[in-house]
Amino acid sequence: MSTIHFFDANKSSSGSLGNLEKTINLQHLLEIPLGSRDPKWVADFLDNIDECNLQLAEPEVAVANDSFAYMNARTVDPETNFKAFVIRNELDRILSNGFGLVINAHKDQPDWIFSHGDLLNLKLRNEFYTDDSAFSEHGKDFVLPKDEKVLVGQPSEEILPAQTRTHMREFLAYSGLNNGKVMLIARNYEDDNTMTQDLIFNITPKMFATQDAYVQVMNTLSWFLPRHYSIAGVDELSVESGFEQI
């Protein structure tokens, strides 16, 4: 675990410390009751949380009810001394370990929970959540029509970094799937000159004892990815080429 720097409220923000103004803004935002947190509150929270000073709670990493591992951060009183944990400064470490991040898990209801994919999106696109993208909006299961023309290739590092591939590959191996493959397909709609893309895995329901087991695996893959990504499972034998090892 890397060094977590000591924060003194009497010192200005510098180096690897967070933004004091944003730390204070966050404190004010969290005084607002959960039921009164509207879309503006959400936008303000997301604008401040990535650079403010937090601290790690005990335990520093916890497995939540969803079975995913999260770093456990909490807000602090800016008028006291504490060891600062700043999401921006620790982002690479969080991602390298395959974690998500929870804010104030000690409360009856945490103030926020970031999936691994939310944090990955911050790394790739400088925002936790992306509204507009080239990814399509269909569900996880679809069949490629045989007469449909699509572009097939491998997702770039900017879409699926090698580190993320490793996390997903290790998860699939843990789940008994040692031959996980992926490809990126793009469809061009000539009527409105738009293009959509999807991440496709060679994972289908017939590979599992139950539909629930399949859904759980696909949901876990989604947890590692930004929320605007669309993913689907397709039988590897139904496509001529494109799949490569994750």
C-alpha positions in Angstrom: 0.0 0.0 0.0 1.4 3.4 -1.0 2.1 6.2 1.4 -1.0 8.2 2.5 0.1 11.7 3.2 -0.7 13.5 6.5 -3.0 16.4 6.1 -2.8 19.5 8.2 -5.8 21.8 7.8 -3.6 24.8 8.4 -1.6 24.1 5.3 -2.8 24.9 1.8 -3.5 22.1 -0.6 -0.3 21.2 -2.5 1.5 18.2 -3.8 -0.5 15.0 -3.4 -3.0 16.5 -1.0 -6.5 17.2 -2.1 -8.4 20.5 -2.6 -9.4 22.1 0.7 -12.2 24.1 -0.9 -13.7 20.9 -2.4 -13.3 19.2 1.0 -15.4 21.9 2.7 -17.9 21.8 -0.2 -18.3 18.1 0.3 -19.0 18.5 4.0 -21.8 21.0 3.3 -23.3 18.7 0.6 -23.4 15.7 3.0 -25.3 17.8 5.5 -28.3 17.6 3.1 -30.6 14.7 4.0 -30.7 11.7 1.5 -34.3 12.4 0.6 -33.4 16.0 -0.5 -30.5 15.2 -2.7 -31.7 16.2 -6.2 -29.9 16.0 -9.6 -28.1 19.3 -8.8 -26.8 17.8 -5.5 -25.5 14.8 -7.5 -23.7 17.0 -10.0 -22.1 19.0 -7.2 -21.1 15.9 -5.3 -19.4 14.4 -8.4 -17.7 17.7 -9.1 -16.1 17.7 -5.6 -15.5 14.2 -4.5 -12.6 13.3 -6.8 -10.2 15.9 -5.5 -11.3 16.4 -1.9 -9.5 15.0 1.1 -11.0 11.8 2.5 -9.5 9.2 4.8 -9.5 5.5 4.8 -11.7 3.8 7.3 -11.4 0.4 9.0 -11.2 -2.0 7.3 -9.5 -0.2 4.4 -11.0 -2.7 1.9 -14.3 -4.4 2.5 -16.4 -6.9 0.5 -19.9 -5.6 0.2 -23.2 -7.5 0.0 -22.8 -7.5 -3.8 -19.6 -9.6 -3.3 -17.4 -6.9 -4.8 -14.4 -5.4 -3.0 -14.4 -1.7 -2.2 -11.9 0.6 -0.7 -13.6 2.1 2.3 -13.3 5.9 2.5 -15.0 8.4 4.7 -15.3 12.1 5.0 -13.4 14.0 7.7 -13.7 17.2 9.7 -11.5 19.7 7.8 -10.5 21.4 11.1 -8.7 18.3 12.3 -5.5 16.5 11.3 -5.9 13.3 9.3 -4.2 11.1 6.8 -5.5 12.3 3.4 -6.9 9.9 0.8 -7.6 11.7 -2.5 -9.4 9.7 -5.2 -7.5 11.4 -8.0 -4.1 10.6 -6.4 -5.0 7.0 -5.5 -6.9 6.2 -8.7 -4.2 4.1 -10.3 -3.7 2.0 -7.1 -7.5 1.4 -6.8 -7.8 0.3 -10.4 -4.7 -1.9 -10.3 -6.2 -3.9 -7.4 -9.6 -4.2 -9.1 -11.5 -2.4 -6.4 -14.5 -0.1 -6.3 -14.9 2.7 -3.7 -17.5 3.3 -1.1 -18.0 6.7 0.7 -19.1 6.6 4.3 -20.0 2.9 4.6 -20.3 3.4 8.3 -23.6 5.2 7.9 -27.0 3.4 7.7 -26.8 4.1 4.0 -23.5 5.0 2.3 -23.3 8.4 0.7 -22.1 6.9 -2.6 -20.8 3.7 -4.1 -18.5 3.8 -7.1 -18.1 0.6 -9.1 -14.7 -0.3 -10.6 -16.1 0.8 -13.9 -17.1 4.2 -12.5 -13.5 4.7 -11.5 -12.2 3.4 -14.8 -14.4 5.9 -16.6 -12.8 8.7 -14.5 -9.4 7.5 -15.6 -10.3 7.2 -19.3 -12.8 10.1 -19.7 -12.2 12.4 -16.8 -15.7 11.8 -15.5 -17.4 9.1 -13.4 -20.4 8.8 -15.7 -20.8 9.3 -19.4 -24.2 10.1 -20.9 -23.5 10.3 -24.6 -21.3 7.7 -26.3 -21.1 5.5 -29.4 -22.2 2.4 -27.3 -25.7 1.1 -28.1 -28.5 0.9 -25.5 -29.7 -2.6 -26.0 -29.7 -5.3 -23.3 -27.1 -7.9 -22.6 -28.6 -10.6 -24.9 -28.9 -10.3 -28.6 -28.3 -12.3 -31.8 -26.3 -10.9 -34.7 -28.4 -11.3 -37.9 -26.4 -13.3 -40.5 -27.1 -10.7 -43.2 -26.1 -7.7 -41.1 -22.9 -6.0 -42.0 -20.8 -5.1 -39.0 -17.2 -4.0 -38.4 -15.3 -6.4 -36.1 -12.1 -5.8 -34.2 -10.5 -5.7 -30.8 -11.3 -2.9 -28.3 -8.5 -0.4 -28.0 -6.6 0.4 -24.8 -8.7 3.5 -24.5 -11.8 1.3 -24.3 -10.6 -1.8 -22.6 -7.2 -1.3 -20.9 -4.9 -4.3 -20.5 -5.2 -4.0 -16.7 -9.0 -4.3 -17.0 -8.7 -7.3 -19.3 -6.5 -8.9 -16.6 -9.1 -8.4 -13.9 -11.9 -9.8 -16.1 -9.8 -12.7 -17.2 -9.0 -13.6 -13.6 -12.6 -13.3 -12.6 -13.7 -15.6 -15.5 -11.0 -18.1 -14.6 -12.2 -18.1 -11.0 -15.7 -18.8 -12.4 -14.5 -21.8 -14.3 -14.3 -20.0 -17.7 -10.7 -20.3 -18.9 -11.3 -19.4 -22.5 -12.9 -16.0 -22.2 -12.8 -14.0 -25.4 -13.9 -10.5 -26.4 -14.4 -8.4 -29.5 -15.8 -5.0 -30.4 -18.4 -4.7 -33.1 -19.6 -1.5 -34.8 -22.7 -1.0 -36.8 -23.2 1.8 -39.3 -26.8 3.0 -39.8 -26.9 4.6 -43.2 -30.4 6.1 -42.8 -29.2 8.5 -40.1 -25.4 8.2 -40.6 -24.8 7.0 -37.0 -22.6 4.2 -35.7 -23.0 2.2 -32.6 -20.6 -0.2 -30.9 -20.8 -3.1 -28.4 -18.4 -5.2 -26.5 -19.1 -8.9 -27.2 -18.0 -11.8 -25.1 -18.1 -15.5 -26.0 -20.2 -16.2 -23.0 -23.8 -17.6 -23.4 -26.4 -19.0 -21.1 -25.8 -22.6 -22.3 -22.4 -22.5 -20.6 -24.1 -22.3 -17.2 -26.3 -24.6 -15.1 -28.8 -21.8 -14.6 -29.8 -18.5 -16.2 -29.1 -16.7 -12.9 -25.5 -17.9 -13.0 -25.1 -16.5 -16.4 -26.6 -13.2 -15.5 -24.3 -13.0 -12.4 -21.2 -13.4 -14.6 -22.4 -10.8 -17.1 -23.2 -8.4 -14.3 -19.8 -8.8 -12.8 -18.2 -8.1 -16.2 -20.3 -5.0 -16.3 -19.1 -3.9 -12.8 -15.6 -3.7 -14.2 -16.7 -1.5 -17.0 -18.0 2.1 -17.4 -21.8 2.1 -17.1 -22.4 3.5 -20.6 -20.7 0.4 -22.2 -23.1 -2.1 -23.8 -22.0 -5.7 -23.5 -23.5 -8.9 -24.9 -22.8 -12.6 -25.0 -22.6 -14.4 -28.4 -21.8 -18.0 -29.3 -18.3 -18.0 -30.6 -19.3 -20.4 -33.4 -21.9 -18.0 -34.7 -19.3 -15.5 -36.0 -16.6 -16.2 -38.5 -13.8 -14.1 -36.8 -13.1 -11.3 -34.3 -12.9 -13.0 -31.0 -9.5 -12.9 -29.2 -8.5 -13.9 -25.7 -9.4 -11.4 -23.0 
